[in-house]
Structures are given as C-alpha cells and as structure tokens.
Amino acid sequence: MSSMWPHIQYRDFYDRPRAFFVEWRDLTYFFDSPFVEATDEYSPDYLVTQLPAPIDLDLEGTWEGIASHGEPLGSVAVESVEFDETLRDRINPEVFDRLGVH
C-alpha cells in the first residue's frame, strides 16, 4: 500500500465502511452504500458524490442528505474499492480513475 492513498472518515461498518468521506486532489467525495430496507441488505454499490469546495461538514451529526449538497458522479461496486489492510483508514485512489476523476 502506498502512502499516497488518501485517508477516509467513515461511518457505518459492515464488512467494510458503508459511508465515507475522502479528500482527493483538493476536492471532497462522499461514498455511500445505503441500507436498503426492501432487501434487508446494504447496497452492493457506493453512490459517489463530489461535494462543493470548501465545505464545512459536521461529521458528528447525521450524514443523511449530505449527498444532496454535491454533484453525483456515478457508482462503483463496493467490492471494487480497495482499502488498506484495516479496511478503515485509506483507499486506493485508482477508484477515481474508474469514476473519470483526474
């Protein structure tokens, strides 16, 4: 793992983070794999949103509705996002290439 992998701030962990923020190239992104009541499972995809800069986030409060403050970029399979060995600290930035973020 490279030290160039960006740090994440996550909430909700089930096998891996289900919602997290990450800063990449001076922008903030929100990855969200929401719980789907109808299937009683977490979504198999992260919905990815680029948040406006600068953004003042209250990470102690609810994260519900945060994505509505940004621009949707698409989705990526949860299983395709590579985390550090703890699954709680960093992600491989290659995910941004798959999202078309350069």
Backbone as XML, in Angstrom:
<?xml version="1.0"?>
<chain id="A" units="angstrom">
  <residue number="1" name="MET">
    <atom name="N" x="0.848" y="-1.187" z="0.000"/>
    <atom name="CA" x="0.000" y="0.000" z="0.000"/>
    <atom name="C" x="0.884" y="1.237" z="0.000"/>
  </residue>
  <residue number="2" name="SER">
    <atom name="N" x="0.499" y="2.158" z="-0.763"/>
    <atom name="CA" x="1.250" y="3.399" z="-0.887"/>
    <atom name="C" x="0.805" y="4.415" z="0.150"/>
  </residue>
  <residue number="3" name="SER">
    <atom name="N" x="1.741" y="5.232" z="0.584"/>
    <atom name="CA" x="1.384" y="6.320" z="1.495"/>
    <atom name="C" x="0.593" y="7.397" z="0.760"/>
  </residue>
  <residue number="4" name="MET">
    <atom name="N" x="0.485" y="7.252" z="-0.562"/>
    <atom name="CA" x="-0.274" y="8.216" z="-1.360"/>
    <atom name="C" x="-1.771" y="7.910" z="-1.342"/>
  </residue>
  <residue number="5" name="TRP">
    <atom name="N" x="-2.159" y="6.818" z="-0.739"/>
    <atom name="CA" x="-3.578" y="6.504" z="-0.637"/>
    <atom name="C" x="-4.221" y="7.512" z="0.306"/>
  </residue>
  <residue number="6" name="PRO">
    <atom name="N" x="-5.319" y="8.139" z="-0.085"/>
    <atom name="CA" x="-5.937" y="9.147" z="0.776"/>
    <atom name="C" x="-6.667" y="8.534" z="1.978"/>
  </residue>
  <residue number="7" name="HIS">
    <atom name="N" x="-6.646" y="9.285" z="3.078"/>
    <atom name="CA" x="-7.363" y="8.894" z="4.298"/>
    <atom name="C" x="-8.861" y="9.033" z="4.096"/>
  </residue>
  <residue number="8" name="ILE">
    <atom name="N" x="-9.609" y="8.204" z="4.799"/>
    <atom name="CA" x="-11.067" y="8.297" z="4.777"/>
    <atom name="C" x="-11.571" y="8.588" z="6.181"/>
  </residue>
  <residue number="9" name="GLN">
    <atom name="N" x="-12.768" y="9.134" z="6.258"/>
    <atom name="CA" x="-13.522" y="9.273" z="7.506"/>
    <atom name="C" x="-14.814" y="8.513" z="7.263"/>
  </residue>
  <residue number="10" name="TYR">
    <atom name="N" x="-15.026" y="7.464" z="8.035"/>
    <atom name="CA" x="-16.162" y="6.598" z="7.747"/>
    <atom name="C" x="-17.160" y="6.554" z="8.889"/>
  </residue>
  <residue number="11" name="ARG">
    <atom name="N" x="-18.323" y="6.031" z="8.538"/>
    <atom name="CA" x="-19.396" y="5.748" z="9.486"/>
    <atom name="C" x="-20.126" y="4.526" z="8.939"/>
  </residue>
  <residue number="12" name="ASP">
    <atom name="N" x="-20.701" y="3.757" z="9.799"/>
    <atom name="CA" x="-21.395" y="2.528" z="9.426"/>
    <atom name="C" x="-20.408" y="1.550" z="8.811"/>
  </residue>
  <residue number="13" name="PHE">
    <atom name="N" x="-20.145" y="0.515" z="9.543"/>
    <atom name="CA" x="-19.207" y="-0.507" z="9.092"/>
    <atom name="C" x="-19.897" y="-1.855" z="9.146"/>
  </residue>
  <residue number="14" name="TYR">
    <atom name="N" x="-19.968" y="-2.497" z="8.004"/>
    <atom name="CA" x="-20.455" y="-3.866" z="7.919"/>
    <atom name="C" x="-19.627" y="-4.537" z="6.833"/>
  </residue>
  <residue number="15" name="ASP">
    <atom name="N" x="-18.660" y="-5.315" z="7.222"/>
    <atom name="CA" x="-17.651" y="-5.917" z="6.356"/>
    <atom name="C" x="-16.644" y="-4.904" z="5.834"/>
  </residue>
  <residue number="16" name="ARG">
    <atom name="N" x="-17.074" y="-3.699" z="5.638"/>
    <atom name="CA" x="-16.225" y="-2.586" z="5.211"/>
    <atom name="C" x="-17.023" y="-1.298" z="5.424"/>
  </residue>
  <residue number="17" name="PRO">
    <atom name="N" x="-16.397" y="-0.133" z="5.323"/>
    <atom name="CA" x="-17.167" y="1.107" z="5.516"/>
    <atom name="C" x="-18.334" y="1.196" z="4.544"/>
  </residue>
  <residue number="18" name="ARG">
    <atom name="N" x="-19.478" y="1.629" z="5.056"/>
    <atom name="CA" x="-20.675" y="1.763" z="4.231"/>
    <atom name="C" x="-20.940" y="3.202" z="3.833"/>
  </residue>
  <residue number="19" name="ALA">
    <atom name="N" x="-20.290" y="4.141" z="4.489"/>
    <atom name="CA" x="-20.361" y="5.557" z="4.113"/>
    <atom name="C" x="-19.046" y="6.190" z="4.544"/>
  </residue>
  <residue number="20" name="PHE">
    <atom name="N" x="-18.420" y="6.924" z="3.616"/>
    <atom name="CA" x="-17.169" y="7.587" z="3.997"/>
    <atom name="C" x="-16.909" y="8.810" z="3.131"/>
  </residue>
  <residue number="21" name="PHE">
    <atom name="N" x="-16.120" y="9.704" z="3.703"/>
    <atom name="CA" x="-15.619" y="10.892" z="3.018"/>
    <atom name="C" x="-14.154" y="10.671" z="2.717"/>
  </residue>
  <residue number="22" name="VAL">
    <atom name="N" x="-13.714" y="11.234" z="1.603"/>
    <atom name="CA" x="-12.304" y="11.177" z="1.254"/>
    <atom name="C" x="-11.957" y="12.445" z="0.480"/>
  </residue>
  <residue number="23" name="GLU">
    <atom name="N" x="-10.796" y="12.994" z="0.787"/>
    <atom name="CA" x="-10.309" y="14.149" z="0.039"/>
    <atom name="C" x="-9.298" y="13.653" z="-0.979"/>
  </residue>
  <residue number="24" name="TRP">
    <atom name="N" x="-9.472" y="14.099" z="-2.226"/>
    <atom name="CA" x="-8.577" y="13.698" z="-3.297"/>
    <atom name="C" x="-8.370" y="14.878" z="-4.217"/>
  </residue>
  <residue number="25" name="ARG">
    <atom name="N" x="-7.129" y="15.293" z="-4.345"/>
    <atom name="CA" x="-6.758" y="16.422" z="-5.198"/>
    <atom name="C" x="-7.579" y="17.665" z="-4.877"/>
  </residue>
  <residue number="26" name="ASP">
    <atom name="N" x="-7.607" y="17.988" z="-3.594"/>
    <atom name="CA" x="-8.244" y="19.206" z="-3.070"/>
    <atom name="C" x="-9.771" y="19.228" z="-3.192"/>
  </residue>
  <residue number="27" name="LEU">
    <atom name="N" x="-10.384" y="18.088" z="-3.465"/>
    <atom name="CA" x="-11.837" y="18.008" z="-3.502"/>
    <atom name="C" x="-12.291" y="16.924" z="-2.530"/>
  </residue>
  <residue number="28" name="THR">
    <atom name="N" x="-13.539" y="17.045" z="-2.074"/>
    <atom name="CA" x="-14.099" y="16.080" z="-1.129"/>
    <atom name="C" x="-15.148" y="15.240" z="-1.825"/>
  </residue>
  <residue number="29" name="TYR">
    <atom name="N" x="-15.085" y="13.948" z="-1.580"/>
    <atom name="CA" x="-16.020" y="12.992" z="-2.174"/>
    <atom name="C" x="-16.714" y="12.218" z="-1.063"/>
  </residue>
  <residue number="30" name="PHE">
    <atom name="N" x="-17.969" y="11.889" z="-1.311"/>
    <atom name="CA" x="-18.766" y="11.109" z="-0.381"/>
    <atom name="C" x="-19.163" y="9.808" z="-1.072"/>
  </residue>
  <residue number="31" name="PHE">
    <atom name="N" x="-18.793" y="8.685" z="-0.461"/>
    <atom name="CA" x="-19.150" y="7.355" z="-0.948"/>
    <atom name="C" x="-20.201" y="6.807" z="0.001"/>
  </residue>
  <residue number="32" name="ASP">
    <atom name="N" x="-21.329" y="6.392" z="-0.538"/>
    <atom name="CA" x="-22.423" y="5.929" z="0.309"/>
    <atom name="C" x="-23.005" y="4.631" z="-0.232"/>
  </residue>
  <residue number="33" name="SER">
    <atom name="N" x="-23.015" y="3.608" z="0.617"/>
    <atom name="CA" x="-23.657" y="2.332" z="0.313"/>
    <atom name="C" x="-24.799" y="2.184" z="1.304"/>
  </residue>
  <residue number="34" name="PRO">
    <atom name="N" x="-25.954" y="2.757" z="0.992"/>
    <atom name="CA" x="-27.043" y="2.810" z="1.972"/>
    <atom name="C" x="-27.671" y="1.445" z="2.244"/>
  </residue>
  <residue number="35" name="PHE">
    <atom name="N" x="-28.275" y="1.349" z="3.407"/>
    <atom name="CA" x="-29.035" y="0.156" z="3.760"/>
    <atom name="C" x="-30.365" y="0.214" z="3.020"/>
  </residue>
  <residue number="36" name="VAL">
    <atom name="N" x="-30.719" y="-0.878" z="2.365"/>
    <atom name="CA" x="-31.950" y="-0.946" z="1.587"/>
    <atom name="C" x="-32.951" y="-1.792" z="2.363"/>
  </residue>
  <residue number="37" name="GLU">
    <atom name="N" x="-33.966" y="-1.137" z="2.896"/>
    <atom name="CA" x="-34.971" y="-1.830" z="3.719"/>
    <atom name="C" x="-35.640" y="-2.981" z="2.983"/>
  </residue>
  <residue number="38" name="ALA">
    <atom name="N" x="-35.958" y="-2.784" z="1.712"/>
    <atom name="CA" x="-36.695" y="-3.790" z="0.944"/>
    <atom name="C" x="-35.939" y="-5.111" z="0.837"/>
  </residue>
  <residue number="39" name="THR">
    <atom name="N" x="-34.619" y="-5.043" z="0.772"/>
    <atom name="CA" x="-33.815" y="-6.265" z="0.650"/>
    <atom name="C" x="-33.160" y="-6.664" z="1.959"/>
  </residue>
  <residue number="40" name="ASP">
    <atom name="N" x="-33.231" y="-5.780" z="2.954"/>
    <atom name="CA" x="-32.600" y="-6.004" z="4.259"/>
    <atom name="C" x="-31.093" y="-6.213" z="4.117"/>
  </residue>
  <residue number="41" name="GLU">
    <atom name="N" x="-30.496" y="-5.489" z="3.187"/>
    <atom name="CA" x="-29.064" y="-5.562" z="2.892"/>
    <atom name="C" x="-28.543" y="-4.164" z="2.575"/>
  </residue>
  <residue number="42" name="TYR">
    <atom name="N" x="-27.227" y="-4.010" z="2.677"/>
    <atom name="CA" x="-26.609" y="-2.781" z="2.185"/>
    <atom name="C" x="-26.504" y="-2.859" z="0.673"/>
  </residue>
  <residue number="43" name="SER">
    <atom name="N" x="-26.553" y="-1.709" z="0.038"/>
    <atom name="CA" x="-26.407" y="-1.651" z="-1.409"/>
    <atom name="C" x="-25.052" y="-2.239" z="-1.806"/>
  </residue>
  <residue number="44" name="PRO">
    <atom name="N" x="-24.993" y="-2.972" z="-2.920"/>
    <atom name="CA" x="-23.709" y="-3.516" z="-3.373"/>
    <atom name="C" x="-22.834" y="-2.459" z="-4.051"/>
  </residue>
  <residue number="45" name="ASP">
    <atom name="N" x="-23.368" y="-1.249" z="-4.203"/>
    <atom name="CA" x="-22.632" y="-0.162" z="-4.847"/>
    <atom name="C" x="-22.517" y="1.045" z="-3.933"/>
  </residue>
  <residue number="46" name="TYR">
    <atom name="N" x="-21.411" y="1.747" z="-4.095"/>
    <atom name="CA" x="-21.279" y="3.065" z="-3.482"/>
    <atom name="C" x="-21.827" y="4.082" z="-4.469"/>
  </residue>
  <residue number="47" name="LEU">
    <atom name="N" x="-22.703" y="4.948" z="-4.014"/>
    <atom name="CA" x="-23.107" y="6.114" z="-4.787"/>
    <atom name="C" x="-22.083" y="7.184" z="-4.452"/>
  </residue>
  <residue number="48" name="VAL">
    <atom name="N" x="-21.466" y="7.772" z="-5.461"/>
    <atom name="CA" x="-20.359" y="8.695" z="-5.236"/>
    <atom name="C" x="-20.781" y="10.105" z="-5.615"/>
  </residue>
  <residue number="49" name="THR">
    <atom name="N" x="-20.519" y="11.027" z="-4.693"/>
    <atom name="CA" x="-20.873" y="12.431" z="-4.879"/>
    <atom name="C" x="-19.646" y="13.297" z="-4.652"/>
  </residue>
  <residue number="50" name="GLN">
    <atom name="N" x="-19.417" y="14.244" z="-5.556"/>
    <atom name="CA" x="-18.375" y="15.250" z="-5.339"/>
    <atom name="C" x="-19.023" y="16.417" z="-4.626"/>
  </residue>
  <residue number="51" name="LEU">
    <atom name="N" x="-18.481" y="16.783" z="-3.485"/>
    <atom name="CA" x="-19.048" y="17.868" z="-2.690"/>
    <atom name="C" x="-18.380" y="19.187" z="-3.047"/>
  </residue>
  <residue number="52" name="PRO">
    <atom name="N" x="-19.089" y="20.290" z="-2.899"/>
    <atom name="CA" x="-18.519" y="21.593" z="-3.244"/>
    <atom name="C" x="-17.373" y="21.953" z="-2.302"/>
  </residue>
  <residue number="53" name="ALA">
    <atom name="N" x="-16.442" y="22.721" z="-2.835"/>
    <atom name="CA" x="-15.311" y="23.172" z="-2.020"/>
    <atom name="C" x="-15.417" y="24.676" z="-1.859"/>
  </residue>
  <residue number="54" name="PRO">
    <atom name="N" x="-15.150" y="25.225" z="-0.720"/>
    <atom name="CA" x="-14.955" y="24.477" z="0.528"/>
    <atom name="C" x="-16.304" y="24.042" z="1.100"/>
  </residue>
  <residue number="55" name="ILE">
    <atom name="N" x="-16.269" y="23.008" z="1.864"/>
    <atom name="CA" x="-17.486" y="22.540" z="2.517"/>
    <atom name="C" x="-17.184" y="22.354" z="3.996"/>
  </residue>
  <residue number="56" name="ASP">
    <atom name="N" x="-18.092" y="22.824" z="4.818"/>
    <atom name="CA" x="-17.945" y="22.706" z="6.264"/>
    <atom name="C" x="-18.876" y="21.588" z="6.715"/>
  </residue>
  <residue number="57" name="LEU">
    <atom name="N" x="-18.311" y="20.440" z="6.999"/>
    <atom name="CA" x="-19.110" y="19.274" z="7.344"/>
    <atom name="C" x="-19.125" y="19.043" z="8.846"/>
  </residue>
  <residue number="58" name="ASP">
    <atom name="N" x="-20.301" y="18.797" z="9.358"/>
    <atom name="CA" x="-20.458" y="18.397" z="10.755"/>
    <atom name="C" x="-20.488" y="16.873" z="10.764"/>
  </residue>
  <residue number="59" name="LEU">
    <atom name="N" x="-19.325" y="16.270" z="10.912"/>
    <atom name="CA" x="-19.239" y="14.815" z="10.841"/>
    <atom name="C" x="-19.770" y="14.145" z="12.094"/>
  </residue>
  <residue number="60" name="GLU">
    <atom name="N" x="-20.054" y="14.919" z="13.127"/>
    <atom name="CA" x="-20.622" y="14.361" z="14.351"/>
    <atom name="C" x="-22.135" y="14.174" z="14.226"/>
  </residue>
  <residue number="61" name="GLY">
    <atom name="N" x="-22.758" y="14.984" z="13.386"/>
    <atom name="CA" x="-24.202" y="14.903" z="13.208"/>
    <atom name="C" x="-24.572" y="13.835" z="12.191"/>
  </residue>
  <residue number="62" name="THR">
    <atom name="N" x="-25.801" y="13.854" z="11.765"/>
    <atom name="CA" x="-26.268" y="12.874" z="10.787"/>
    <atom name="C" x="-25.621" y="13.119" z="9.428"/>
  </residue>
  <residue number="63" name="TRP">
    <atom name="N" x="-25.398" y="12.068" z="8.708"/>
    <atom name="CA" x="-24.859" y="12.185" z="7.351"/>
    <atom name="C" x="-25.978" y="12.097" z="6.323"/>
  </residue>
  <residue number="64" name="GLU">
    <atom name="N" x="-27.185" y="11.921" z="6.793"/>
    <atom name="CA" x="-28.320" y="11.820" z="5.887"/>
    <atom name="C" x="-28.487" y="13.129" z="5.120"/>
  </residue>
  <residue number="65" name="GLY">
    <atom name="N" x="-28.641" y="13.032" z="3.821"/>
    <atom name="CA" x="-28.856" y="14.208" z="2.995"/>
    <atom name="C" x="-27.594" y="14.917" z="2.541"/>
  </residue>
  <residue number="66" name="ILE">
    <atom name="N" x="-26.424" y="14.478" z="2.984"/>
    <atom name="CA" x="-25.184" y="15.157" z="2.588"/>
    <atom name="C" x="-24.988" y="15.100" z="1.077"/>
  </residue>
  <residue number="67" name="ALA">
    <atom name="N" x="-25.310" y="13.985" z="0.468"/>
    <atom name="CA" x="-25.108" y="13.843" z="-0.979"/>
    <atom name="C" x="-25.903" y="14.882" z="-1.770"/>
  </residue>
  <residue number="68" name="SER">
    <atom name="N" x="-26.996" y="15.355" z="-1.224"/>
    <atom name="CA" x="-27.815" y="16.335" z="-1.946"/>
    <atom name="C" x="-27.119" y="17.684" z="-2.090"/>
  </residue>
  <residue number="69" name="HIS">
    <atom name="N" x="-26.007" y="17.879" z="-1.389"/>
    <atom name="CA" x="-25.261" y="19.137" z="-1.470"/>
    <atom name="C" x="-24.194" y="19.111" z="-2.562"/>
  </residue>
  <residue number="70" name="GLY">
    <atom name="N" x="-24.057" y="17.993" z="-3.248"/>
    <atom name="CA" x="-22.986" y="17.876" z="-4.232"/>
    <atom name="C" x="-23.466" y="17.412" z="-5.589"/>
  </residue>
  <residue number="71" name="GLU">
    <atom name="N" x="-22.503" y="17.030" z="-6.412"/>
    <atom name="CA" x="-22.760" y="16.583" z="-7.776"/>
    <atom name="C" x="-22.561" y="15.073" z="-7.864"/>
  </residue>
  <residue number="72" name="PRO">
    <atom name="N" x="-23.600" y="14.330" z="-8.234"/>
    <atom name="CA" x="-23.444" y="12.876" z="-8.360"/>
    <atom name="C" x="-22.454" y="12.535" z="-9.476"/>
  </residue>
  <residue number="73" name="LEU">
    <atom name="N" x="-21.548" y="11.599" z="-9.182"/>
    <atom name="CA" x="-20.558" y="11.184" z="-10.171"/>
    <atom name="C" x="-20.851" y="9.809" z="-10.749"/>
  </residue>
  <residue number="74" name="GLY">
    <atom name="N" x="-21.688" y="9.058" z="-10.083"/>
    <atom name="CA" x="-21.975" y="7.706" z="-10.527"/>
    <atom name="C" x="-21.846" y="6.735" z="-9.377"/>
  </residue>
  <residue number="75" name="SER">
    <atom name="N" x="-21.580" y="5.495" z="-9.724"/>
    <atom name="CA" x="-21.447" y="4.487" z="-8.682"/>
    <atom name="C" x="-20.317" y="3.530" z="-9.019"/>
  </residue>
  <residue number="76" name="VAL">
    <atom name="N" x="-19.817" y="2.877" z="-7.986"/>
    <atom name="CA" x="-18.802" y="1.835" z="-8.124"/>
    <atom name="C" x="-19.185" y="0.704" z="-7.177"/>
  </residue>
  <residue number="77" name="ALA">
    <atom name="N" x="-18.873" y="-0.504" z="-7.575"/>
    <atom name="CA" x="-19.158" y="-1.650" z="-6.721"/>
    <atom name="C" x="-18.358" y="-1.552" z="-5.434"/>
  </residue>
  <residue number="78" name="VAL">
    <atom name="N" x="-19.018" y="-1.814" z="-4.318"/>
    <atom name="CA" x="-18.349" y="-1.783" z="-3.013"/>
    <atom name="C" x="-17.127" y="-2.690" z="-3.046"/>
  </residue>
  <residue number="79" name="GLU">
    <atom name="N" x="-17.275" y="-3.871" z="-3.612"/>
    <atom name="CA" x="-16.178" y="-4.844" z="-3.653"/>
    <atom name="C" x="-15.005" y="-4.376" z="-4.505"/>
  </residue>
  <residue number="80" name="SER">
    <atom name="N" x="-15.207" y="-3.388" z="-5.378"/>
    <atom name="CA" x="-14.129" y="-2.930" z="-6.246"/>
    <atom name="C" x="-13.262" y="-1.848" z="-5.609"/>
  </residue>
  <residue number="81" name="VAL">
    <atom name="N" x="-13.685" y="-1.317" z="-4.462"/>
    <atom name="CA" x="-12.902" y="-0.283" z="-3.783"/>
    <atom name="C" x="-11.905" y="-0.981" z="-2.869"/>
  </residue>
  <residue number="82" name="GLU">
    <atom name="N" x="-10.632" y="-0.730" z="-3.127"/>
    <atom name="CA" x="-9.566" y="-1.358" z="-2.344"/>
    <atom name="C" x="-9.214" y="-0.482" z="-1.144"/>
  </residue>
  <residue number="83" name="PHE">
    <atom name="N" x="-9.328" y="-1.066" z="0.040"/>
    <atom name="CA" x="-8.992" y="-0.388" z="1.296"/>
    <atom name="C" x="-7.636" y="-0.865" z="1.800"/>
  </residue>
  <residue number="84" name="ASP">
    <atom name="N" x="-7.081" y="-0.126" z="2.752"/>
    <atom name="CA" x="-5.870" y="-0.573" z="3.424"/>
    <atom name="C" x="-6.182" y="-1.853" z="4.203"/>
  </residue>
  <residue number="85" name="GLU">
    <atom name="N" x="-5.177" y="-2.452" z="4.807"/>
    <atom name="CA" x="-5.365" y="-3.733" z="5.491"/>
    <atom name="C" x="-6.338" y="-3.672" z="6.662"/>
  </residue>
  <residue number="86" name="THR">
    <atom name="N" x="-6.576" y="-2.492" z="7.240"/>
    <atom name="CA" x="-7.534" y="-2.374" z="8.349"/>
    <atom name="C" x="-8.958" y="-2.176" z="7.849"/>
  </residue>
  <residue number="87" name="LEU">
    <atom name="N" x="-9.107" y="-1.853" z="6.591"/>
    <atom name="CA" x="-10.402" y="-1.515" z="5.963"/>
    <atom name="C" x="-11.029" y="-0.264" z="6.570"/>
  </residue>
  <residue number="88" name="ARG">
    <atom name="N" x="-10.238" y="0.543" z="7.265"/>
    <atom name="CA" x="-10.811" y="1.676" z="7.992"/>
    <atom name="C" x="-10.021" y="2.987" z="7.871"/>
  </residue>
  <residue number="89" name="ASP">
    <atom name="N" x="-8.942" y="2.997" z="7.105"/>
    <atom name="CA" x="-8.089" y="4.181" z="7.130"/>
    <atom name="C" x="-7.875" y="4.842" z="5.768"/>
  </residue>
  <residue number="90" name="ARG">
    <atom name="N" x="-7.613" y="4.059" z="4.732"/>
    <atom name="CA" x="-7.261" y="4.624" z="3.428"/>
    <atom name="C" x="-7.896" y="3.807" z="2.294"/>
  </residue>
  <residue number="91" name="ILE">
    <atom name="N" x="-8.014" y="4.460" z="1.135"/>
    <atom name="CA" x="-8.458" y="3.740" z="-0.065"/>
    <atom name="C" x="-7.434" y="3.931" z="-1.177"/>
  </residue>
  <residue number="92" name="ASN">
    <atom name="N" x="-7.445" y="2.975" z="-2.091"/>
    <atom name="CA" x="-6.613" y="3.062" z="-3.277"/>
    <atom name="C" x="-7.228" y="4.115" z="-4.202"/>
  </residue>
  <residue number="93" name="PRO">
    <atom name="N" x="-6.450" y="5.129" z="-4.602"/>
    <atom name="CA" x="-7.011" y="6.192" z="-5.430"/>
    <atom name="C" x="-7.368" y="5.766" z="-6.849"/>
  </residue>
  <residue number="94" name="GLU">
    <atom name="N" x="-7.067" y="4.530" z="-7.243"/>
    <atom name="CA" x="-7.448" y="4.062" z="-8.575"/>
    <atom name="C" x="-8.951" y="4.135" z="-8.798"/>
  </residue>
  <residue number="95" name="VAL">
    <atom name="N" x="-9.734" y="4.130" z="-7.708"/>
    <atom name="CA" x="-11.186" y="4.228" z="-7.852"/>
    <atom name="C" x="-11.581" y="5.521" z="-8.566"/>
  </residue>
  <residue number="96" name="PHE">
    <atom name="N" x="-10.789" y="6.566" z="-8.409"/>
    <atom name="CA" x="-11.113" y="7.832" z="-9.062"/>
    <atom name="C" x="-10.940" y="7.745" z="-10.583"/>
  </residue>
  <residue number="97" name="ASP">
    <atom name="N" x="-10.016" y="6.912" z="-11.044"/>
    <atom name="CA" x="-9.880" y="6.689" z="-12.483"/>
    <atom name="C" x="-11.142" y="6.042" z="-13.042"/>
  </residue>
  <residue number="98" name="ARG">
    <atom name="N" x="-11.694" y="5.067" z="-12.306"/>
    <atom name="CA" x="-12.919" y="4.397" z="-12.754"/>
    <atom name="C" x="-14.102" y="5.360" z="-12.791"/>
  </residue>
  <residue number="99" name="LEU">
    <atom name="N" x="-14.057" y="6.382" z="-11.950"/>
    <atom name="CA" x="-15.125" y="7.381" z="-11.926"/>
    <atom name="C" x="-14.897" y="8.518" z="-12.925"/>
  </residue>
  <residue number="100" name="GLY">
    <atom name="N" x="-13.740" y="8.505" z="-13.599"/>
    <atom name="CA" x="-13.424" y="9.558" z="-14.554"/>
    <atom name="C" x="-12.953" y="10.834" z="-13.906"/>
  </residue>
  <residue number="101" name="VAL">
    <atom name="N" x="-12.462" y="10.726" z="-12.656"/>
    <atom name="CA" x="-11.937" y="11.900" z="-11.934"/>
    <atom name="C" x="-10.428" y="11.933" z="-12.113"/>
  </residue>
  <residue number="102" name="HIS">
    <atom name="N" x="-9.932" y="13.039" z="-12.647"/>
    <atom name="CA" x="-8.470" y="13.129" z="-12.900"/>
    <atom name="C" x="-7.877" y="14.306" z="-12.210"/>
  </residue>
</chain>
